[in-house]
Amino acid sequence: MTMTAPATASTLRATTMGCSLTCKDVQASIRWYRDVLGFSVAQTFERDGKVAGAAIVAGDVRIILNQDDGKLGWDRIKGQGLYLQLNVEGPGDVDAAAARIKAAGAGTLLDEPADRPWGVRMFHFKDLDGFKLGVSTPLTR
């Protein structure tokens, strides 16, 4: 099936993309993204005097972390069919991110950093809630 945009449609001019992740323990997730991956906390949100969410940033990347209320079940698979890619400056940054995840003993490396045939160095991991992410950088030839 081929889809063609109407001739009058304007071109999307996106510059960045953010996402929102629902966490079983938002405070633990905030600490993990901050202390393990190196994000900074731009803002926290409270509900009834408790932290219910946060905006975390690294460069131009912004992620919203929200406290799950459990209404859909605590054991459901999160992010199935979704994969988020973090692009970093160089191969050393890819390796350093993987090393920090291993050293923290939290989160799960799905594969080791490696140079891939399509011209990137990358690895994949799951965060504390099972969301799948990758860290990648182009290889210079």
N, C-alpha and C positions, 0 to 999 in steps of 0.2 A: 504494500500500500504506500503510495507516494502522497505526501501532504505538501501543498503549495500555499504559501501565505498570500492573502489578497494583495493586489498591486498597491492598495492604499495603506497597507500596514507599515508602520515605521519600524526601523531596526532597533532591537533592544540594545541599549548602551550601558550594560552593567559594568561596574568597576570592581566590586568585591562581592563575596557571598558569605553570609553568616548562617548559623544554624542554632537550634535550640535542642538540648538533650535533657531528657527526664531521668533523674537519678534517684536511686533507692535511699542514699544518704548524701544529700547535697553538700553538707559540710566536708565529708570525706572526699567527695569528688573535687570540690574547690581546692582542698589541700593537695590532692594528687596532681591535678593539672598545673597548679602553681609550683609545687615543690619538686615534682618529678619532671614534667615537660618544660617548665619555665615560663608558663603564662603568668601575666600579672592580673590582679583583681581590679577591674575598673570601677565596679559598683556592686553592692549587695542589696538585696531586697528582703524585707522582713514582713512576716504575717504573724499576728498575735505575739509579737515580741521574739520570734524565732526566725533565723535566716531561712528563707524559702527559695532563694535563688541568687544568682550572681551573673554578672557580665565579666567574662575573662577575655584578655586580649594578648596577642603576640604579633607584633608588626601590624599588618592590615587585617589580620584574622580576628574575628570576634565570635565568641561562642557564648550562648546563654545556657546556664545550668539551672534547672528547676527541680524542686523537691517533688518526687512522685507522691501522689496521695493514696496509691494502692487500689483505687477503685477498679482498675482493669486486671488486678492480680499481681502479686509480687514476683511470681516465677515466670511471667511471660517473657518471650524472647524479644529483646529490644533491638531496633534498627535492622531487622531482617531485610535484606535486599538493599540496604543503604551502606555506602562506604564513603568516608570522608578522607580527603587527601590534604595533608599539610605539606606545602612546598617550602623548602629551606634553602639557604644560600649556597651550601657546598657539601661535598661528600663527608667531610669531618663532622658537620652538623647532623647528618643522618646517623653516623656511628655513635656520636655522643648521646643522641636522644635514645637510641636502643640501649646503650650502656646505663643510662639513668633509670630506664624502666626495669632493667634486670636488677640493678642495685637496690631499687626500692622494694623489690619482692612483691609488688602489687601491680595489677594489670598483667596482660599476657602477651608475650611476643609470639606471633604466629609464624614468623620466619625471621631469619637473620638478615642484617643488611647485606646486600649483594648488588653487583653491577648487573643490570638486566639487558637483554639483547636489543631492547627498544631505546637504549641510550640514557638510562637513568640509574642512579643508585638509590635503593629504597628498601624498606621493610614494612611489614604490617603488624598491627597489634590490636588488642581489645582493651578498652578502658575498664574501670571498676564495674560498670554496669553492662558490659558486653557489647558496647558499640564498637564497630570495626573502623579503624583509622589506619592511615599509612603516612609515612614520612618519606619524602622523595626530593631529589635534586637532579637536574640534567647533568650528564657527564660531558665534559669538554673534550673534544677530539683534536 
